Amino acid sequence: MGSITVKIATRWYICLISIFMIAVFAMFMIVGENSYIAIPDNLDLFVAQYKMMKNTGTFFAQGANVPFLNGISRDNLPGEFYLYSVLFMLFPTYIAYVLGYLLKIVIAIVSCLLLAGDMMENENPGDIAWICAFAYGILNLFPAFGIAFASIPLVIYLLRKIYRLGFSRACVKYFILLFLYPVVSYFSYFGMFILGYLVLAIIWRLIADRKLSLPLCLALVILALGFVAFEYRLFGEMLFSDEVTIRSTMKDASMGFSQIMGECAAVFTSGMMHADDAHRFLVLPICTVYFVFLNVRYILRRDFKGMVHDIYNLFAVLLVFNSLIYGLYYSEGMRNFVAFLLPPLTGWQFNRTIFFSPFIWYASLFVVCIRMARKENVVFRIAARVIPIAAVFVILLCSEHYNDVYDTAYGTAYRIKTGQEVDRLSYREFYSSRLFDKIKGDIGYDESQWAVAYGMHPAVLEYNGISTLDGYLGFYSQEYKEKFRKVIAPALDRKENTRIYFDDWGARCYLYSGTDDSIVMATRSYTGVTDTDIYIDTKALSELNCKYIFSRIEIGNASEKGLYLEGTYEDPSSPYIIYVYGLEN
């Protein structure tokens, strides 16, 4: 019994992580679809797309269209070999989402431990590596690409092994794993940058070693081929399609020098929505203090060689580099230069280098803590464990985006304590499948009939097996955007900011209000709509073969616009009141 207690005490960090994983899984299973899952760029985007592909059986389909945005190519959606996609093929959608969250934690821990062990061959990184890896794994980053974030240290580990083992027999398995790596990554968000960083690493080692690393050059080719093989749909669209897409007309903000520097500073200190790693609360202050201490000491010792070769300073340089690239993206001249050099990448957001900063921040924290743990002073050794644990709590409590664990725990506790719901939509309420099944049955809906959403995300319809003319996608036909623009022209003419939003971006191909800035709200209560009239060109909508408008708003000028009310629908499981309108052709 005593030996078991000792083992548990010495492996406290594994117990802590295991308890968290079990507790989170239990919470999401018990609360179920009443969980509060982030909506922006999540439930309104990828989750609905995966459900739509499952509904239509198009995960592996070739030459097929999917029923949104008037029927776009299946090739424009996430590939079937991406591990996150596989989860949605195999499991019910909500379960797949929860498993995706837990799996990215496991992948982050395994990846970080492999890398830490490789970099510290003569030292056991132990509990500090486990907790720092766990902290990285629970970061509330872009959910659809959580696994891709989590696997960044894995590709570094594989490349280090290849560099050191060369063309030996032992290296073969690492080349194979590198070819398979795209299964846990995503080219347009991560892969392209990994290849770019690898080119820089090859140049760096060429200068340092005074010879070209042929194993790394081969690794570059193998990794690129892996991305081409596993994301063949994306490469087919990028390289072999002559379709003009909305990327050609997208316009980003063009900033002056001072604004760009301000943007660089802001993203360095606070991150951004899809890479909200909460580092500013604890990790940034600790790493900044250590950076100053470390380099003042190097300067006082006149050890400039040590300063240049210290990996902690390399991390600092990479963090600054990523932030500078993020800011430079808002230079119109820089964007035009990239588009000129690589025309297929017109509209490509090369500022996604910032997606690599969360790993670097927490790798920097690990370096600080492991160096503290080497000290004889017991205070430093205790602090080396307390700091990463504190970072875990900061992540869980202070993340502003995609914090599903906190939001679900808080919302559930609020419901139990007050007997009321928080004023936001749960997963079940957002999609309201029972309500839409009732509507579809009542109106005799079949999937050949096209519809649009008004006052809610088209993703709600997509999830529920309703074919939509509207939708959210960053890559679709410019020709269709122009056709849909005719439908919403009356609204755009009334609201200049909405016109700019659609004309200069257009990824959200929605029906807009002609009065309110937004009528799409992720709340149970539907307040703030000041104008119930709809501003559309009904004839243009009819020409797109639209049959129904599913609206969260009772449209005030329906008859004037040639719309008739099919029915008004409610269900106890949903906070929605849905007004279904037909078009008088």
MOHU-V674278 format. One line per field, one symbol per residue. ss: DSSP state (2 for helix, 1 for strand, 0 for the rest). psi: psi as a letter, one per 30 degrees, with the letter a starting at -180 (. if undefined). burial: b if it has 9 or more other ideal C-beta (glycine too) atoms within 8 Angstrom, else e. A space follows every 50 residues. Layout:
ss = ???
psi = ???
burial = ???
//
This chain:
ss = 02222222220222222222222222222222220000222220022222 22222200000000110000011222000000222222220022222222 22222222222222222220000002222222222220000022222222 02222222222222200022222222222222220022222222222222 22222222200002222222222222222202222222220000122200 00000022222222222222002220000000222222222222222222 00022222202222222222222222220002222222222022200002 22222222222222222222222000022222222222222222222200 00022222222222222200000000222220222222222220000001 11110002222220001100110000122222222222222222022222 22220001100000000000000000000000000002222220011111 10000000000011111110000000011111100
psi = eeeeeeeeefheeeeeeeeeeeeeeeeeeeebggljkkekhdegceeeee eeeeefhgegkkgllkilhgilkffflklffkeeeeefeflleeeeeeee eeefeeeeeeeeeeeeeefiegkjfbeeeeeeeeeeegkiljefgeeeef gefeeeeeeeeeeefbgleffeeeeeeeefeffgakefeeeeeeeeeeee eeeefeeefglkjeeeeeeeeeeeeeeeefhfeeeeeeffkgkklfffgk klkjlleeeeeeeeeefeefalefhjggffeeeeeeeeeeeeeefeeeee fhifeeeefkfeeeeeeeeeeeeeeeeffgjeeeeeeeeeeiefgkfkif ggffffeeeeefeeeeeeeeeefflfkfeeeeefeeeeeeeeeeeeffkf khieeeeeeeeeeeeeefglklilkleeeefheeefeeeeeefhklffkk llkkglkfeeeeeggkkkflljkgjlkeeeeeeeeeegeeeeffjeeeee eeefdgejilklkgekekgjkhlekilfjfjfkkjljeeeeefghkelkj kfkjkeheeeghkkjelkklkffkfkjkjkklkj.
burial = eeeeeeebeeebbebbbeebbeebbebbeebbeebbbbbebbbbbbbbbb bbbbebebbebeeeebbbbbebebebebbbbbbbbbbbeeeebbebbbbb bbbbbbbbbbbbbbbbbbebeeeebeebbbbbbbbbbbbbbbbbbbbbbb bbbbbbbbbbbbbebeeeeebeebbebbbebbbbbbbebbbebbbebbbe bbeebbeeeeeebebbbbbbebbbbbbbbbbbbbbbbeeeeeeebbbbbb eeeebeeebbbebbbebbeebbebbbbbbeebbbebbeebbeebbeebbe eeeeebbeebebbebbebbbbbbbbbbbbbbeebbeebbeeeeebebbeb bbbbbbbbbbbbbbbbbbbbebbeeeeeebbebbbebbbbbbebbbeebe bbbbbbbbbbbbebbeeeeeebebbbbbbbbbbbbbbbbbeebebebebb bbbbbbbbbbbbbbebbbbbbbbeebbbebbebbbbbbbbbbeebeebbe bbbbbbeebbbbbbebeebeeebbebeebebebbbbbbebbbebebebbb bbbebebbeebebebebbbbbeebebebbbbbbee
//
